[in-house]
Amino acid sequence: MSDVTPPGGPGPSQQPEYDLGQGATVGSRLTTALKAGGVVAPILTVVVAFIVGGLVVLITGHNPFDTYKAIFDGTGLQWLFPWTSGADRDTAAVNLQQTLLITGPLILLGLAVGYAFRAGLFNIGGQGQYIVGSIVAVWSGSSWAGMPHLPHVVLCMLLATAAGAAWAAIAGALRAFTGANEVITTIMLNWIAIWLGVYLFSLGGPLQNSSQPDVPISNDVVPSAKLHVFWGDPELQGLHIGIFVAVAAAVVYWVLLNRSTKGYEARAVGFNPEAARYSGIKVGKTYVLVMGTCGALAGLAGSLDVLGWQFHLATNDIQTTQLAFLGIAVALLGRNTAIGTCLAALLFGALVNGTSVRNLDPQVFEPELAQNLTTVIQGLVVLFVSADVLILMIYNKLRPRRRRAAAAGEPVEAGA
């Protein structure tokens, strides 16, 4: 992965020092942490988070090994093992379909956070962007019933993507032209999106369904706008093609970030906005474009859920959904990379599905507690990943020791 070297940075023959000072931007901090930790830090983060989560399970009087085994069985990942056969394989296939249904939107929501990180922005507004995309998807998906299937699906997804992009671009424009902190503005936009959706689908609202006047819910998505289910029973929420859309978006994300001018400009602004401005990059325009791209990804995630398995929106759905906030943990654990984000999304998708009331045996662990366990692990992941300064302190302490040992011809201890 190519990186941007700020003016005055190390030359080709110099070894960069990984130092996170107070003046470092979000983008430079995250990129430096990525170099220092590699793939080891995320793996250690997950292991430690699960160990601490196991201790929590033990404190509640349950067996952490049995609990984690039951959660794993609920994810359906054992379907990938060739020795899983018979009825167990059929059950695992259904569970894996549900896991991947959650994974697809999580990939997009993680990318929506990760791309902002690389530009020095903190996109907390994925929830609002996801909701706005969902609203537009359910409106367009329940309209134009006579359209052919493929054009209808594509149009719904494009409109939802555009809606999410426009919603997020508001925060980007406020940052660019007024200096307003995007954390504050995106949080405010989240609440606006939530209550806008509640208004639209509440009793007597403009988009409330026409067949059930006493139910605060939207009209159902018409069959021509539903995503094609290629694995499983469509009546039982089989796996739809949205997972391929999410993976394709991850490929586009990698190309955009690492092989395009706009991605270079975003990373340059993330390293040092003033140096980027001095080099001729329009920082304000970059903020708007980056946030718009993030919103497009989150809006697309909303369309996958609405067109893939929800098929309608209720006011309770809008107020209780927390999937977009999980995208923050996905981006942090995935280190804002395409492959890392996909793997982190699969992990959290498996956790969410494996701890659901439908899958977890209450005799092993209460599903209600298990759902909280997922939140605990999510919080631990964010906590440990955010400790990049500690990781770098240890890394910088060990590097001089290795160089001295190498120069003296002495063996380096395994822990060094």
C-alpha positions as CSV (number, residue, x, y, z in Angstrom):
1,M,0.0,0.0,0.0
2,S,1.5,3.3,-1.0
3,D,1.8,6.1,1.5
4,V,2.1,9.9,1.2
5,T,5.3,11.4,2.6
6,P,4.7,14.9,4.0
7,P,7.1,17.7,2.9
8,G,10.3,17.4,5.0
9,G,9.6,13.7,5.7
10,P,12.2,10.9,5.4
11,G,14.0,10.4,2.2
12,P,14.3,7.1,0.4
13,S,17.4,6.1,2.4
14,Q,16.1,7.1,5.8
15,Q,14.2,4.8,8.1
16,P,11.0,6.6,9.3
17,E,10.6,7.1,13.0
18,Y,7.1,6.1,14.2
19,D,6.3,8.9,16.6
20,L,2.8,10.1,17.4
21,G,3.2,13.6,18.7
22,Q,0.4,15.9,19.8
23,G,0.4,17.6,16.4
24,A,-0.2,14.4,14.5
25,T,-3.5,14.3,12.6
26,V,-5.9,11.4,12.7
27,G,-4.8,10.1,9.3
28,S,-1.1,10.2,10.2
29,R,-1.7,8.5,13.5
30,L,-3.7,5.7,12.0
31,T,-1.2,5.1,9.1
32,T,1.7,5.1,11.5
33,A,-0.1,2.7,13.8
34,L,-0.7,0.5,10.8
35,K,3.0,0.4,9.9
36,A,4.0,-0.3,13.5
37,G,1.4,-3.0,14.3
38,G,1.0,-4.8,11.0
39,V,-1.4,-7.6,11.1
40,V,-0.3,-8.7,14.5
41,A,-1.9,-5.9,16.4
42,P,-5.5,-6.6,15.2
43,I,-5.1,-10.3,15.9
44,L,-3.8,-9.6,19.4
45,T,-6.6,-7.2,19.9
46,V,-9.2,-9.8,19.1
47,V,-7.6,-12.4,21.2
48,V,-7.3,-10.2,24.3
49,A,-10.9,-8.9,23.8
50,F,-12.2,-12.5,23.7
51,I,-10.1,-13.4,26.8
52,V,-11.5,-10.5,28.7
53,G,-15.0,-11.4,27.4
54,G,-14.4,-15.0,28.6
55,L,-13.6,-13.6,32.1
56,V,-16.9,-11.7,32.1
57,V,-18.7,-15.0,31.2
58,L,-16.8,-16.8,34.0
59,I,-17.8,-14.1,36.5
60,T,-21.5,-14.7,35.6
61,G,-21.1,-18.3,36.5
62,H,-21.0,-19.8,33.0
63,N,-18.3,-21.8,31.2
64,P,-16.6,-19.5,28.7
65,F,-15.5,-22.4,26.5
66,D,-19.0,-23.8,26.2
67,T,-20.3,-20.3,25.6
68,Y,-17.9,-19.5,22.8
69,K,-18.5,-22.9,21.2
70,A,-22.2,-22.3,21.2
71,I,-21.7,-18.9,19.7
72,F,-19.5,-20.3,17.0
73,D,-22.0,-23.0,16.2
74,G,-24.6,-20.2,15.8
75,T,-22.4,-18.4,13.3
76,G,-22.6,-21.2,10.7
77,L,-18.9,-20.9,10.0
78,Q,-18.5,-24.7,10.6
79,W,-20.2,-25.1,7.2
80,L,-16.8,-24.3,5.7
81,F,-15.3,-27.4,7.3
82,P,-15.5,-30.5,5.1
83,W,-16.3,-32.8,8.0
84,T,-19.6,-31.0,8.8
85,S,-22.3,-33.1,7.2
86,G,-25.9,-34.2,7.3
87,A,-28.4,-32.1,9.3
88,D,-25.5,-30.2,11.0
89,R,-24.4,-29.0,7.6
90,D,-27.9,-27.9,6.6
91,T,-28.3,-26.0,9.9
92,A,-24.8,-24.4,9.5
93,A,-25.7,-23.3,6.0
94,V,-28.8,-21.4,7.2
95,N,-26.8,-19.8,10.0
96,L,-24.0,-18.8,7.7
97,Q,-26.5,-17.2,5.4
98,Q,-27.7,-15.0,8.2
99,T,-24.1,-14.2,9.2
100,L,-23.2,-13.0,5.7
101,L,-26.5,-11.0,5.5
102,I,-25.1,-8.9,8.4
103,T,-21.5,-9.0,7.1
104,G,-22.4,-7.3,3.7
105,P,-23.7,-4.0,5.2
106,L,-21.0,-4.1,7.9
107,I,-18.3,-4.1,5.2
108,L,-19.8,-1.0,3.6
109,L,-20.3,0.8,7.0
110,G,-16.7,0.0,8.0
111,L,-15.4,1.4,4.7
112,A,-17.6,4.5,5.3
113,V,-15.7,5.1,8.6
114,G,-12.3,4.0,7.3
115,Y,-12.2,6.3,4.3
116,A,-12.9,9.3,6.5
117,F,-10.2,8.2,8.9
118,R,-7.6,8.2,6.1
119,A,-8.5,11.8,5.3
120,G,-8.2,12.9,8.9
121,L,-12.0,12.9,9.5
122,F,-14.1,11.0,12.1
123,N,-17.4,9.9,10.5
124,I,-19.8,9.2,13.4
125,G,-22.7,9.8,11.0
126,G,-22.9,6.4,9.5
127,Q,-26.1,5.8,11.4
128,G,-27.9,8.8,9.8
129,Q,-26.5,8.0,6.4
130,Y,-27.6,4.4,6.7
131,I,-31.1,5.5,7.7
132,V,-31.4,8.0,4.9
133,G,-30.3,5.4,2.4
134,S,-32.9,3.0,3.9
135,I,-35.7,5.5,3.7
136,V,-35.0,6.3,0.0
137,A,-34.6,2.6,-0.8
138,V,-37.9,1.6,0.8
139,W,-39.7,4.6,-0.9
140,S,-38.3,3.8,-4.3
141,G,-38.6,0.1,-3.8
142,S,-42.3,0.3,-3.0
143,S,-42.9,2.6,-6.0
144,W,-42.9,2.0,-9.8
145,A,-44.2,-1.6,-9.5
146,G,-44.4,-2.0,-13.2
147,M,-40.6,-1.6,-13.8
148,P,-38.5,-4.5,-14.9
149,H,-36.5,-6.2,-12.1
150,L,-32.9,-5.2,-12.9
151,P,-33.5,-1.5,-13.7
152,H,-35.7,-1.2,-10.6
153,V,-33.1,-2.7,-8.3
154,V,-30.3,-0.6,-9.7
155,L,-32.3,2.6,-9.6
156,C,-33.3,2.0,-5.9
157,M,-29.6,1.3,-5.0
158,L,-28.4,4.3,-6.9
159,L,-31.0,6.6,-5.3
160,A,-30.1,5.3,-1.8
161,T,-26.4,5.8,-2.5
162,A,-27.0,9.3,-3.7
163,A,-29.1,10.1,-0.6
164,G,-26.4,8.9,1.8
165,A,-23.8,10.9,-0.1
166,A,-25.8,14.1,0.0
167,W,-26.5,13.6,3.7
168,A,-22.9,13.1,4.6
169,A,-21.7,15.9,2.3
170,I,-23.5,18.4,4.6
171,A,-21.0,17.6,7.4
172,G,-18.1,17.8,4.9
173,A,-19.3,21.2,3.7
174,L,-19.7,22.5,7.2
175,R,-16.1,21.3,8.0
176,A,-14.8,22.8,4.8
177,F,-16.4,26.2,4.9
178,T,-17.1,26.9,8.6
179,G,-14.6,24.7,10.4
180,A,-17.3,22.9,12.3
181,N,-16.1,19.6,13.8
182,E,-17.5,16.7,11.8
183,V,-18.0,14.6,15.0
184,I,-20.5,17.1,16.3
185,T,-22.3,17.7,13.0
186,T,-22.5,14.0,12.1
187,I,-24.0,13.2,15.5
188,M,-26.6,15.9,15.0
189,L,-27.4,14.7,11.5
190,N,-27.9,11.2,13.0
191,W,-30.7,12.5,15.2
192,I,-32.2,14.5,12.4
193,A,-32.3,11.4,10.2
194,I,-33.8,9.3,13.0
195,W,-36.7,11.7,13.7
196,L,-37.2,12.4,10.0
197,G,-37.7,8.7,9.5
198,V,-40.1,8.5,12.5
199,Y,-42.1,11.4,11.1
200,L,-42.3,9.9,7.6
201,F,-43.5,6.4,8.8
202,S,-45.5,7.4,11.9
203,L,-49.3,7.4,11.9
204,G,-50.5,9.8,9.3
205,G,-47.0,10.3,8.0
206,P,-46.3,11.0,4.3
207,L,-44.8,7.5,3.8
208,Q,-46.9,5.5,6.1
209,N,-48.3,2.3,4.5
210,S,-51.7,2.6,2.9
211,S,-53.1,-0.8,3.9
212,Q,-52.6,-0.6,7.7
213,P,-53.5,2.9,8.9
214,D,-53.0,1.9,12.5
215,V,-49.4,0.6,12.1
216,P,-46.4,3.0,11.9
217,I,-44.7,1.2,9.0
218,S,-43.9,1.8,5.4
219,N,-45.3,0.1,2.3
220,D,-43.6,-3.2,1.4
221,V,-40.9,-3.3,-1.3
222,V,-42.5,-4.7,-4.5
223,P,-41.0,-7.9,-5.9
224,S,-39.4,-6.2,-8.8
225,A,-37.1,-4.2,-6.4
226,K,-36.0,-7.2,-4.2
227,L,-32.4,-8.4,-4.4
228,H,-32.0,-11.8,-5.9
229,V,-31.4,-14.6,-3.4
230,F,-28.8,-17.1,-4.7
231,W,-28.4,-19.3,-1.6
232,G,-31.1,-20.5,0.6
233,D,-34.9,-20.1,0.8
234,P,-36.0,-16.6,-0.2
235,E,-39.0,-16.9,2.2
236,L,-36.5,-17.5,5.1
237,Q,-34.1,-14.6,4.4
238,G,-31.7,-16.5,2.2
239,L,-28.4,-14.9,1.2
240,H,-28.9,-12.3,-1.5
241,I,-26.4,-10.8,-4.0
242,G,-25.7,-7.8,-1.7
243,I,-22.7,-9.6,-0.3
244,F,-21.1,-9.4,-3.8
245,V,-21.9,-5.7,-4.0
246,A,-20.2,-5.1,-0.6
247,V,-17.0,-7.0,-1.7
248,A,-17.0,-5.1,-5.0
249,A,-17.2,-1.9,-3.1
250,A,-14.2,-3.0,-1.0
251,V,-12.2,-3.5,-4.2
252,V,-13.3,0.0,-5.5
253,Y,-12.3,1.4,-2.1
254,W,-8.8,-0.1,-2.4
255,V,-8.4,1.3,-5.9
256,L,-9.7,4.7,-4.9
257,L,-7.5,5.0,-1.9
258,N,-4.3,3.6,-3.3
259,R,-4.4,4.0,-7.1
260,S,-6.3,7.3,-7.7
261,T,-5.6,11.0,-7.5
262,K,-8.5,11.6,-5.2
263,G,-7.3,8.9,-2.9
264,Y,-3.8,10.4,-2.9
265,E,-5.3,13.8,-2.0
266,A,-7.4,12.3,0.7
267,R,-4.4,10.6,2.3
268,A,-2.3,13.8,1.9
269,V,-4.9,15.9,3.7
270,G,-5.1,13.2,6.4
271,F,-1.4,13.4,7.0
272,N,-1.2,17.2,7.1
273,P,-3.9,19.5,5.8
274,E,-1.7,22.6,5.7
275,A,1.1,20.8,3.8
276,A,-1.5,19.5,1.4
277,R,-3.0,23.0,0.9
278,Y,0.5,24.3,0.3
279,S,1.1,21.7,-2.4
280,G,-2.0,22.8,-4.3
281,I,-4.6,20.3,-3.0
282,K,-8.1,21.9,-2.3
283,V,-8.6,20.7,1.3
284,G,-12.1,22.0,1.6
285,K,-13.2,20.2,-1.6
286,T,-11.5,17.1,-0.4
287,Y,-13.4,17.1,2.9
288,V,-16.7,17.3,1.0
289,L,-15.8,14.6,-1.5
290,V,-14.5,12.3,1.2
291,M,-17.6,12.7,3.4
292,G,-19.8,12.3,0.3
293,T,-18.1,9.0,-0.6
294,C,-18.5,7.8,3.0
295,G,-22.2,8.6,3.0
296,A,-22.6,6.9,-0.4
297,L,-21.2,3.7,1.1
298,A,-23.4,3.9,4.2
299,G,-26.5,4.7,2.1
300,L,-25.7,1.7,-0.1
301,A,-25.6,-0.4,3.0
302,G,-29.0,0.7,4.0
303,S,-30.4,-0.3,0.6
304,L,-28.9,-3.8,0.9
305,D,-30.9,-4.4,4.1
306,V,-34.1,-2.9,2.8
307,L,-34.1,-4.5,-0.6
308,G,-32.5,-7.8,0.6
309,W,-34.5,-8.9,3.6
310,Q,-36.3,-6.2,5.5
311,F,-38.6,-5.1,2.7
312,H,-40.2,-2.4,4.9
313,L,-39.3,0.1,7.6
314,A,-41.1,0.7,10.9
315,T,-40.5,3.6,13.3
316,N,-39.1,1.1,15.8
317,D,-36.6,-0.2,13.3
318,I,-35.3,3.3,12.7
319,Q,-35.0,4.1,16.4
320,T,-33.4,0.9,17.5
321,T,-30.9,0.0,14.8
322,Q,-27.3,0.2,15.9
323,L,-25.6,-1.5,13.0
324,A,-23.8,1.6,11.7
325,F,-22.1,2.2,15.0
326,L,-20.7,-1.3,14.8
327,G,-19.0,-0.1,11.6
328,I,-16.7,2.1,13.7
329,A,-15.3,-1.0,15.4
330,V,-15.1,-2.8,12.1
331,A,-13.0,0.1,10.6
332,L,-10.7,0.3,13.6
333,L,-10.1,-3.5,13.8
334,G,-9.6,-3.6,10.0
335,R,-7.1,-0.8,10.1
336,N,-9.1,1.1,7.4
337,T,-7.9,-1.4,4.8
338,A,-10.1,-3.2,2.3
339,I,-9.2,-6.7,3.3
340,G,-9.0,-5.9,7.0
341,T,-12.4,-4.3,7.0
342,C,-14.0,-7.3,5.2
343,L,-12.5,-9.7,7.8
344,A,-13.5,-7.5,10.7
345,A,-17.0,-7.3,9.3
346,L,-17.2,-11.1,9.1
347,L,-16.0,-11.4,12.7
348,F,-18.6,-8.9,14.0
349,G,-21.3,-10.3,11.7
350,A,-20.6,-13.7,13.1
351,L,-20.8,-12.4,16.7
352,V,-24.1,-10.6,16.2
353,N,-25.7,-13.7,14.6
354,G,-24.1,-16.2,16.9
355,T,-25.4,-14.4,20.0
356,S,-28.9,-14.0,18.7
357,V,-31.9,-15.4,20.6
358,R,-32.6,-17.7,17.7
359,N,-29.2,-19.5,17.8
360,L,-27.9,-19.6,21.3
361,D,-29.1,-22.3,23.7
362,P,-30.3,-20.6,27.0
363,Q,-29.0,-23.6,29.0
364,V,-25.5,-22.7,27.8
365,F,-25.7,-18.9,28.1
366,E,-28.7,-16.5,28.3
367,P,-29.1,-14.9,24.8
368,E,-29.9,-11.6,26.4
369,L,-26.5,-11.6,28.2
370,A,-24.8,-12.9,25.1
371,Q,-26.0,-9.9,23.1
372,N,-24.4,-7.7,25.7
373,L,-21.3,-9.8,25.5
374,T,-21.1,-8.8,21.8
375,T,-21.2,-5.2,22.9
376,V,-18.5,-5.8,25.5
377,I,-16.2,-7.3,22.9
378,Q,-17.0,-4.5,20.5
379,G,-16.0,-1.9,23.2
380,L,-12.9,-3.8,24.1
381,V,-11.8,-3.9,20.5
382,V,-12.3,-0.2,20.1
383,L,-10.4,0.4,23.4
384,F,-7.4,-1.8,22.5
385,V,-7.2,-0.6,18.9
386,S,-7.2,3.0,20.1
387,A,-4.2,2.3,22.3
388,D,-1.9,2.8,19.3
389,V,0.3,5.2,21.3
390,L,1.1,2.4,23.7
391,I,1.9,0.0,20.8
392,L,4.2,2.5,19.3
393,M,6.0,3.2,22.6
394,I,6.8,-0.5,23.0
395,Y,7.8,-0.7,19.3
396,N,10.1,2.2,19.5
397,K,11.7,0.9,22.8
398,L,12.5,-2.4,21.1
399,R,13.9,-1.1,17.8
400,P,17.0,0.5,19.3
401,R,17.6,-2.6,21.3
402,R,17.4,-4.8,18.2
403,R,19.8,-2.4,16.3
404,R,22.4,-2.5,19.1
405,A,22.2,-6.3,19.3
406,A,22.5,-6.7,15.6
407,A,25.5,-4.3,15.5
408,A,27.2,-6.2,18.2
409,G,26.4,-9.6,16.7
410,E,24.5,-10.7,19.7
411,P,21.3,-12.8,19.5
412,V,18.0,-11.0,20.2
413,E,15.7,-12.5,22.7
414,A,12.4,-13.9,21.4
415,G,10.4,-11.3,23.2
416,A,12.5,-8.4,22.1
